[in-house]
Amino acid sequence: MNPVRKRRLIVTLLILGAVGVAAGLSVFALQKNMTYLYSPSEVDAGKAPGGHAFRLGGIVKEGSVHRVPGTLTTDFVITDRFQSIPVTYTGILPDLFRVGQSTITTGAMKDGKFVATQVLAKHDSTYMPPQVAQAIAKAEKEHRVPSNNSPPPPAGEGQGGAKSANSPHPPSGHLPPRAGEGKSADVAVHP
């Protein structure tokens, strides 16, 4: 092998080795920094990593928000409507943080309580983070509970058009006249 080819081979092998080491270090660093989203049901089932950071997603349970007077510490409960996990957070909560709203918290379990380092709140009344929606749907499927998205109709509705006591509208075909209808000069109105 002539000296020029030998030098090119050595340089190529060094470059490939450096790229391999850089890729390996990148993958290692990314794995340590990844935080996966778990629902309260998954955390209760032991699927979340113990002692490591992860994201907990769900809905802030009604009546569970308690602020410690004189501090920035807030205790609340995250639920997926099947399991609930108590959460402690020290810091300023987002403006959109409210009871009954979807929330994603980042932190770790400590002594049976989730200690959050970050709290993210949803941004409008109809939005639910896709991961939270999937986690709740998965919990519903695992518990074999029908979805809350479509409650059963009140008694009497949807059965032959009969008027229900709960319905504010008369059955179809029996609508009252709109303003201005039925009051033409050709129609006699009797008191």
C-alpha positions as CSV (number, residue, x, y, z in Angstrom):
1,M,0.0,0.0,0.0
2,N,1.5,3.3,-1.0
3,P,1.8,6.1,1.7
4,V,-0.9,8.3,0.2
5,R,-3.5,5.5,0.3
6,K,-2.4,4.6,3.8
7,R,-2.9,8.2,5.0
8,R,-6.4,8.5,3.4
9,L,-7.4,5.2,5.0
10,I,-6.2,6.4,8.5
11,V,-8.0,9.7,8.1
12,T,-11.2,8.0,7.0
13,L,-11.1,5.6,9.9
14,L,-10.5,8.4,12.3
15,I,-13.4,10.4,10.9
16,L,-15.7,7.4,11.1
17,G,-14.6,6.6,14.6
18,A,-15.3,10.2,15.7
19,V,-18.7,10.2,14.1
20,G,-19.5,6.9,15.9
21,V,-18.4,8.2,19.3
22,A,-20.4,11.4,18.8
23,A,-23.5,9.5,17.8
24,G,-23.2,7.1,20.8
25,L,-22.8,10.0,23.2
26,S,-25.8,11.8,21.7
27,V,-28.0,8.8,22.0
28,F,-26.9,8.3,25.6
29,A,-27.5,11.9,26.5
30,L,-31.0,11.9,24.9
31,Q,-32.0,8.8,26.7
32,K,-31.1,10.3,30.1
33,N,-33.1,13.5,29.3
34,M,-36.2,11.9,27.8
35,T,-39.3,12.1,29.9
36,Y,-42.3,10.0,29.0
37,L,-45.9,10.8,29.7
38,Y,-47.8,8.5,32.0
39,S,-51.4,8.7,33.2
40,P,-52.3,8.3,36.9
41,S,-53.5,4.7,36.1
42,E,-50.2,3.8,34.6
43,V,-48.3,5.3,37.6
44,D,-50.5,3.4,40.0
45,A,-49.8,0.2,38.0
46,G,-46.1,0.7,38.5
47,K,-45.3,1.5,34.8
48,A,-43.6,4.8,35.6
49,P,-39.9,4.9,36.3
50,G,-39.2,5.0,40.1
51,G,-36.9,7.8,41.1
52,H,-36.5,9.2,37.6
53,A,-38.2,12.2,36.1
54,F,-41.3,11.6,34.0
55,R,-44.4,13.6,32.9
56,L,-47.8,13.0,34.6
57,G,-50.8,14.0,32.5
58,G,-54.4,14.2,33.5
59,I,-57.1,16.5,34.8
60,V,-56.9,18.6,38.0
61,K,-59.4,17.0,40.3
62,E,-62.2,19.2,41.6
63,G,-61.7,20.5,45.2
64,S,-58.1,19.3,45.4
65,V,-56.1,22.5,45.0
66,H,-54.7,23.7,48.3
67,R,-52.1,26.5,48.5
68,V,-49.7,26.7,51.5
69,P,-50.1,30.2,53.0
70,G,-47.1,32.4,52.8
71,T,-45.3,30.1,50.2
72,L,-45.5,29.3,46.5
73,T,-46.2,25.7,47.3
74,T,-49.4,24.2,45.9
75,D,-50.8,20.8,46.5
76,F,-53.4,19.3,44.0
77,V,-54.5,16.0,42.6
78,I,-54.1,14.8,39.0
79,T,-56.7,12.2,37.9
80,D,-57.7,10.3,34.7
81,R,-61.1,9.7,36.3
82,F,-60.0,6.2,37.4
83,Q,-56.9,6.8,39.5
84,S,-55.6,9.9,41.3
85,I,-52.1,11.0,42.1
86,P,-51.3,13.7,44.7
87,V,-49.0,16.4,43.3
88,T,-46.8,19.1,45.1
89,Y,-45.5,22.0,43.1
90,T,-43.4,24.9,44.4
91,G,-43.5,27.9,42.0
92,I,-45.8,30.1,40.1
93,L,-48.6,28.2,38.4
94,P,-49.6,29.1,34.8
95,D,-52.5,31.5,34.5
96,L,-54.6,28.8,32.8
97,F,-54.2,26.3,35.6
98,R,-57.7,25.6,36.9
99,V,-59.7,22.8,38.5
100,G,-61.1,20.4,35.9
101,Q,-58.6,21.4,33.2
102,S,-56.0,19.2,31.5
103,T,-52.5,19.5,32.9
104,I,-49.1,18.0,32.2
105,T,-46.6,18.1,35.1
106,T,-43.0,17.1,35.0
107,G,-41.3,15.7,38.0
108,A,-40.7,12.5,40.0
109,M,-42.4,10.3,42.6
110,K,-41.2,10.8,46.2
111,D,-42.8,9.2,49.2
112,G,-46.1,8.4,47.3
113,K,-46.5,11.9,46.0
114,F,-45.5,13.4,42.7
115,V,-43.1,16.3,43.2
116,A,-43.5,18.5,40.1
117,T,-40.8,20.8,38.8
118,Q,-42.9,22.1,35.9
119,V,-46.6,22.5,35.3
120,L,-48.1,23.0,31.9
121,A,-51.8,24.0,31.5
122,K,-54.0,23.7,28.5
123,H,-54.7,26.8,26.5
124,D,-58.5,27.0,25.8
125,S,-61.7,25.4,26.9
126,T,-61.8,22.7,24.2
127,Y,-58.2,21.7,23.9
128,M,-56.7,18.6,25.6
129,P,-53.1,17.7,25.0
130,P,-53.0,14.7,22.7
131,Q,-50.9,12.7,25.1
132,V,-53.4,13.3,27.9
133,A,-56.4,12.4,25.7
134,Q,-54.6,9.2,24.7
135,A,-53.8,8.3,28.3
136,I,-57.4,8.8,29.4
137,A,-58.7,6.8,26.4
138,K,-56.2,4.0,27.3
139,A,-57.3,4.1,30.9
140,E,-61.0,3.9,29.8
141,K,-60.2,1.0,27.6
142,E,-58.3,-0.9,30.4
143,H,-61.1,-0.3,32.8
144,R,-63.7,-1.1,30.1
145,V,-65.7,1.9,31.0
146,P,-67.7,3.7,28.3
147,S,-66.4,7.1,27.3
148,N,-67.9,10.2,29.0
149,N,-68.0,12.0,25.6
150,S,-71.5,10.8,24.8
151,P,-73.8,10.7,27.8
152,P,-77.1,8.8,27.3
153,P,-80.0,11.0,26.2
154,P,-82.5,12.0,28.9
155,A,-85.5,9.8,29.2
156,G,-88.0,10.2,26.4
157,E,-85.7,11.9,24.0
158,G,-85.0,10.3,20.7
159,Q,-87.9,7.9,21.0
160,G,-90.4,8.6,18.2
161,G,-90.3,12.4,18.4
162,A,-92.3,12.6,21.7
163,K,-91.6,15.7,23.8
164,S,-89.5,15.0,26.9
165,A,-90.0,16.9,30.1
166,N,-86.3,17.8,29.9
167,S,-86.4,19.1,26.4
168,P,-86.8,22.8,25.8
169,H,-88.0,22.3,22.3
170,P,-91.4,20.9,21.1
171,P,-91.3,17.8,18.9
172,S,-90.5,18.3,15.2
173,G,-93.4,19.5,13.1
174,H,-94.9,21.4,16.0
175,L,-92.7,24.5,16.1
176,P,-94.3,27.8,17.1
177,P,-94.4,30.5,14.4
178,R,-91.4,32.7,14.1
179,A,-91.8,36.5,14.6
180,G,-93.7,37.9,11.7
181,E,-95.0,34.5,10.4
182,G,-98.8,33.9,10.4
183,K,-99.7,37.6,10.6
184,S,-100.4,38.5,7.1
185,A,-103.4,40.5,5.9
186,D,-105.0,37.4,4.4
187,V,-105.2,35.5,7.7
188,A,-107.9,36.3,10.2
189,V,-106.7,36.3,13.8
190,H,-109.4,35.4,16.3
191,P,-108.8,36.3,19.9
